[in-house]
Amino acid sequence: MEYEIKKLVLFQPLFFSVQSTNSQEKMTIYTSKATKKNIAPQLEEYLTNPIFCGGASEKKDKEIPKGIYLFLQGNFSTTQQLNNAAEALWLEMLWQELDPLDDKIYIRELVHGNEKLIQLFRAIKCEQEDTL
């Protein structure tokens, strides 16, 4: 499957809370074991240790922080498809010679019409001219 991976600047954080009743927009934070020391992890190591952060909310319990991200979205219906997408983010990061800011991958789920849309965000270190 081909992915359209973009560099995304998030100027404002997106907030989430497990107390939110918003079922149209949810977020989970995963840990990725893909690092410069482990550049070819097993497929299931791209998304580990999920922490469900709830629905979109004005309450600021959890967030996708403002920053610069590699980003992709799609209709991923299986765990393998989601892991493949996380792997694609990592490979693009290597290809563009970018460094991850940390080991987190934010997965945002949105309901769009009758479809569920999944977005993956992986923060990247930015150069001085790219700062917000």
C-alpha positions as CSV (number, residue, x, y, z in Angstrom):
1,M,0.0,0.0,0.0
2,E,1.3,3.4,-0.9
3,Y,1.1,6.3,1.6
4,E,1.1,10.0,1.1
5,I,3.3,11.2,3.9
6,K,3.4,14.9,4.6
7,K,5.3,17.3,6.8
8,L,2.7,18.9,9.0
9,V,3.0,21.9,11.3
10,L,0.6,21.8,14.2
11,F,0.3,25.4,15.4
12,Q,-2.0,24.6,18.3
13,P,-2.2,21.5,20.4
14,L,-5.1,19.1,20.1
15,F,-6.6,18.3,23.5
16,F,-8.3,15.0,24.6
17,S,-9.8,13.6,27.8
18,V,-11.0,10.2,28.8
19,Q,-13.9,12.0,30.4
20,S,-15.0,13.4,27.0
21,T,-18.2,12.0,25.5
22,N,-17.0,12.9,22.0
23,S,-17.0,9.7,20.0
24,Q,-16.3,11.4,16.7
25,E,-12.7,12.2,17.5
26,K,-10.4,10.1,19.8
27,M,-6.7,9.7,20.3
28,T,-4.3,7.0,21.5
29,I,-0.5,7.5,22.1
30,Y,1.8,4.6,21.2
31,T,5.5,4.1,21.8
32,S,7.6,3.2,18.8
33,K,10.7,1.1,19.2
34,A,12.0,2.4,15.8
35,T,15.1,4.4,16.7
36,K,18.5,5.2,15.1
37,K,19.9,2.2,17.1
38,N,17.1,-0.1,16.0
39,I,16.3,1.0,12.5
40,A,14.6,-2.2,11.4
41,P,12.3,-3.3,14.3
42,Q,9.7,-6.1,13.9
43,L,6.4,-4.8,12.4
44,E,4.6,-5.1,15.8
45,E,7.3,-2.9,17.5
46,Y,6.3,0.2,15.6
47,L,3.2,0.6,17.8
48,T,3.6,-0.6,21.4
49,N,2.2,0.4,24.9
50,P,-1.0,2.1,23.8
51,I,-2.4,4.8,26.1
52,F,-6.0,5.7,25.3
53,C,-6.4,9.4,25.8
54,G,-10.2,9.7,25.2
55,G,-12.2,12.0,23.0
56,A,-11.5,15.6,21.8
57,S,-12.1,18.0,24.6
58,E,-11.5,21.5,25.9
59,K,-10.2,19.8,29.1
60,K,-6.5,19.5,28.8
61,D,-5.8,16.0,30.1
62,K,-3.7,14.8,27.1
63,E,-2.7,16.4,23.9
64,I,-1.0,16.2,20.6
65,P,1.5,19.0,21.2
66,K,2.1,21.8,18.8
67,G,5.1,21.0,16.7
68,I,6.3,19.6,13.4
69,Y,5.3,16.1,12.4
70,L,5.5,13.5,9.7
71,F,1.8,12.8,9.1
72,L,-0.3,10.4,7.2
73,Q,-3.9,9.4,7.2
74,G,-6.1,6.7,5.8
75,N,-8.8,4.1,6.4
76,F,-6.8,1.5,8.3
77,S,-9.1,-1.4,9.4
78,T,-6.6,-3.9,10.8
79,T,-3.7,-3.8,13.2
80,Q,-1.3,-4.9,10.5
81,Q,-2.4,-2.0,8.3
82,L,-1.8,0.4,11.1
83,N,1.6,-1.1,11.8
84,N,2.4,-0.8,8.1
85,A,1.5,2.9,8.2
86,A,3.7,3.5,11.3
87,E,6.5,1.7,9.5
88,A,6.0,3.9,6.4
89,L,6.4,7.0,8.7
90,W,9.7,5.6,10.0
91,L,11.0,4.8,6.6
92,E,10.1,8.2,5.3
93,M,11.9,9.8,8.3
94,L,15.0,7.8,7.4
95,W,14.7,8.6,3.7
96,Q,14.5,12.4,4.5
97,E,17.3,12.1,7.1
98,L,15.0,13.5,9.8
99,D,15.3,12.7,13.5
100,P,12.3,11.8,15.7
101,L,11.7,14.2,18.5
102,D,10.8,11.3,20.8
103,D,9.4,7.7,20.7
104,K,5.7,8.6,20.5
105,I,3.3,8.1,17.7
106,Y,-0.1,9.8,18.1
107,I,-3.0,8.1,16.5
108,R,-6.1,10.2,16.0
109,E,-9.4,8.6,15.0
110,L,-12.0,10.7,13.3
111,V,-15.5,9.8,12.0
112,H,-16.0,11.3,8.6
113,G,-19.5,10.6,7.2
114,N,-19.8,6.8,7.5
115,E,-16.1,6.2,7.5
116,K,-13.4,6.1,10.2
117,L,-10.3,8.0,9.3
118,I,-7.1,7.3,11.1
119,Q,-4.3,9.9,11.3
120,L,-0.7,9.1,12.5
121,F,1.6,11.9,13.8
122,R,5.3,11.4,14.6
123,A,7.1,14.5,15.9
124,I,10.4,15.4,14.2
125,K,13.2,17.5,15.4
126,C,13.2,20.8,13.5
127,E,15.9,23.1,12.2
128,Q,16.2,26.6,13.6
129,E,14.3,28.1,10.6
130,D,11.4,25.6,11.1
131,T,10.6,26.5,14.7
132,L,7.1,27.7,15.6
